Amino acid sequence: MPRNTSHTQGAAFKKNKCVESRTLPKSSTKSSPYLVKSVYSMLLTALSAGTSCLNRPPRLHFAPAMPDPTNHADLSTNPLDSGESHGPLVFISAAEPSADAHGAALIRATRRIRPEIRFVGIAGPAMQAEGCWPIFDMTQHAAMLLGVVKAVPQALRLLKTTKEHLQEYDFSAAVVIDSPTLNLPIALRAKKAGLPVLYYIAPQLWAWGEFRTARVRKRVDRLAVILPFEQEFFRGHNIDATFVGHPLGDVLASQQPDAELTARIKSSGEPTIAILPGSRKHVAEEVFSGQLEVAAQIARQFKNAHFGVSVANDRVAGVIDDQM
């Protein structure tokens, strides 16, 4: 399966000339303890909102039946090239490995309720494994610190490809996840294409850019925020935000600690200190050597200190192995 399908010329979801303005319904004040439980409900509600445009794929209607949760999309067929309409088409964007994991959880949760929903967009390996058709994979180019400059050419090409797809194909909604540097421009393009935009894991404007809330308000219909105080912050700026819990809540709730490993770590020494170099290779290359220096200084002062390194993926594992 090709990683970049930006030049495909599909027929089934080509846009007609009808112009439609769609909005997301207002959120309730009730929040869910876990993110995807609430976010996929917001997405499903978005897809059932608004009026239909001529030849648009059928809108979503809730039904009590629960389809087989193992029924994933067939990635052997590009949904943009499909000769038949099978359900709503959602554009989704995740630019980093962590966002890719959260996007995969959203797709999985959504398709357990409505397996006919199809996802196309900026998708890494985890989202692709859940049936999202990729037009681009930015997880290999996720930018931070010095990596920003290296990622610029890919990002510019991605924005051009995204605009072309949003204008050409008949998407029903757009979901953008984290990464405001990339996803706020994508949200703008989605809004110009007439799509309702759901942003989950909202930009942390309360920390670094409160003056940019107007930009978010113009480009996003709904925010799914993961910190309790963010709901009040964004609503105070007239942005429809709902606290949905942290995405790691779903992960932690589904896992049981390894009792043997936990006991071994606790018996290794005190204090026990975690070293977290991150999930992006270029970031790990920048920070891990410094983390090791700090660990060495701590070890000199605390003779019984024990250290554990978090290895997020194979790319980071290579960096850690090289420096250990």
N, C-alpha and C positions, 0 to 999 in steps of 0.2 A: 504494500500500500504506500503510495507516495506521501511524503511528509508535507509537500507544498502543492496544493491544487488550485493555485490562484488563477490559472488560465482556463479552468473548466468552463464550458458553455452549456450549462444545464437548461432544460426546457420546462420541467414540471412546475417550478416555483418562480419562473420569470414574472416580474411585476407587470401588472397592467397599468393603464394610464390613470386609473382612479386614485385620487388623493384622499387619504383617510387620516384623521387625527384621533389617536387613542390615548387614554389615560388609565392609570392604575387606580382601583378603588382605594379610598382612604383606609388607613389601618385602624384596628381597634387598639385599646390600651393594654389588652391582655398579651403577655409575652410567654414564649415557650422556654423551657429550661435548656433546650438544645437547639443549635442553629438550624440544621437542615430540616428538622421537624417543622419549624415555622417558615423557613425560607421557601421550601418547595410548595407550601400552601399559598404563599404570596405569589409565586410564579404561576401556579395553576389558576389563581384568581385573575391574574393579569391576562392570561390567555383567553379567559372566558369573557373579558370585558370588551366593550366597543361594538361597533356595527361591522358587518361583513362587507368587504369590497368584492366586486365582480370576480368570479373565478378563484376566490381565496379558498385555501384548504379549510375544512370544517373546523368551527370553533370548538373549544373544549366544553363539555358538559359533565357535571359530577354524577357519578353513579355508585351504588353501594358495592358492586362487584369488584373484587380484588384480583387483577390478572396475575399470572405466574411471574414472580419477581426475578426469575432467571431468564426471562425473555429480553435479551439485549439486542441492540441494533446490529444489523449485518453490515460490517464495514467493507465487505467486498463490493458494495454498490454505493456510489456517491449519491446521497439524498438529493443533491442539486441536479443530478442527471437522471433521476428516476422518472420513468414515464407515467407514474401514478402518484396521486396524492394520498398519503397515509395519515396525515394529522398535522398539527401545528409544527412550524419550524422555528427554533429558537437560536438566536445568535448568542454565543457565550464567549467570554474572554478571560483567560487566566495566564499571566505572564511569568509567574515564578513557580518553582516546585511546590511550595506550600499552598499557593492558590490552586495549582493543578490538583492537589489532593482534595482540597475543599470543594472544587468544582466537580470532581469525580463523585464525591459523596452526595452532592446535590443532584447530579444526573441519576445516580443509582436510586435515591429516594423518590425522585419524581417519576421515574419510569416504573417503579413498583406500583404506583397508582395509575399511571397512564403510559403504557409501553409504546403507544403510537407517537408520542412526542419525540421529535428528532432534534438533535443538537449539532450545530455547525459553528466553527469559530477558531479561536486561538487556543489550542489545546495541547497539553503535554501528554506524556505516556499514560498517566493515570486516567485522564479524561478519555483518551482514545480507547483505553481498555474497557471503558463503560459505554462505548458506542458513539462518542462524539467524533464527527468527521472534521479533520484538521485542515484549515487553509494555511495555517502557519503554526510553528512551535517555537515560542519565545523562551521556554524554560531553559533552553541551552544558552540563551543570551541574556538572562536576567541581570539587570544592572544595579550595582551599588558601588559607591566609592569610585575607584579608577575604572571600574568596568562600564561606567556610564558612556564614556567616549566610544568604547569599542562596540557598544550596542546601538549607537545612533543610526548607522546605515540600515540595520535590520528593522529598527522601529519605524523609520520613514517608509521603507518598502511595505511594512506591515500595514501602516495607516492607509496607504494608497490601495492596497488589496482589500482591506476592510471596507473602505468607502465604495469600491466597485461592487462588492458582494451585497452590501446593504441597499444599494440603489437598484441592483439588477434582480435580486431574488426576493420572494415574498415572505419575509420573516414576520412572525407574529409578536415577538418581544425580544428584548436584549437583556442579558445579564452580564455585568462586569464585576470582577472579584479583585479587591485590593488594588495595589499598584496604580495609584492615581496619576503618576506621570504619563503612563500609557493609556489608562482606562478613562480618564476624563476627556481626552480628545476622542476616544472611541465613542463615549457616551454622547458627545456632541454630534458626531456623525449619525449615530442611531436616532437621535431626536430629529435631526433634519430629514431622516428617512421616514419619519412618522411613527416610530416605534415607542412603546412604553419602555422605560429603562429602570431596571432593578439593580441597585448597587449593593453588594453585600461584602462585609468587612470594609466599612467606610473609611475614607481618608481621615487621618488623625489631625484634622484641622484645629482642634482644640489645643494641640501642642505646638504647631508650627505655622499655621496659616489661616487664622480666623477670618482674615480679610477675603479669603477665597470662597467663603460660604455662598456668596451670590452666584458664583460660577457653578457650584454643585446644584443649587436650587434651579437654575435654568436648564441643566442638562439631565437631571435625574428625577424620576417620579417617586421612587421609594428607596429608602435606605434600610438595610438590615444591619444593625450595629451590634458589636459583640461585647461592649463594655457598658455596664448599667448607666453611668452618667452621660454617655454619648446620646442617648435618646433625648434627654432634656436639653442638652447642648444644641443639637440640630433642630429640634422643634422650636427652640428659642429663636432660631434664625428662619423660621417658617419653612422648614424642610420636613417632609413626612418621614419620620424615622421610627423604627420599632426595635427595641432591644430583644434579641433572640437567643442570647447566651453565646458562650464561646464555642467555636467548632471543635476544640479539643475535648469538650464535654462528651461528644458522641464517641470519640476515639477511646477515651478513658473508661467510659461506661461499658464499652464492649470488650475490654481487656481485663485479665486478672494478672496481678503481679506474680512473677516467678518466685515462689517462696524460697527455694533453694538459693537462687541467685541473690535475692535480697539479703538472706542471712549471711552469705559469703561476703557481700559488700560491707555489711555492717561490722563484720568481724575483721575486716582488713585494716581498720585503723580509724582514728578520729583526729580532726574532723574529716568527713567525706565530702569532697568538692567536685562538682561537675564542670567540665570544660565543654563549652558549646560553640563550636566554630561555624555553625550555620549549615544551610543546605545548598549554598551556591559555591561552586568551585573557586571562582576568582576571589570571593570574600574569604573563604577558608585560607587561600594562599596568602591573603593580606594579614589576617588576624591570628592565625594559629601559632606562628612562631612567637609572637608577643604573649599569647596566652601561656605558652610553655615557659617563657621567662618569668612570668608572674608566679606560675606554679612552683618553679624552682626556688624563688624567694620565699614563698610560703613554707615550702618543705624545710628550708633552712631554719625557720623559726619554730615550726611545729613538726617535730621529728616523727610523730605518728600519723601525720596527714596522709590521706589516701585520695587519689585522683581517678576520675573516670571520664572518658572522652565520648561524647555523643557522635555517632557516625550516621549522618542522615541518608546517605546514598553512596553508590559505588564511586561517583566522581570525587566526592569529598574523602572517601576512604583512601583513594590514591594519594591525595595531598597529605593526609595524616600519616600514612605509612612512610612517605618520603621524609617526613620531618621528625618522626619518632626515633 
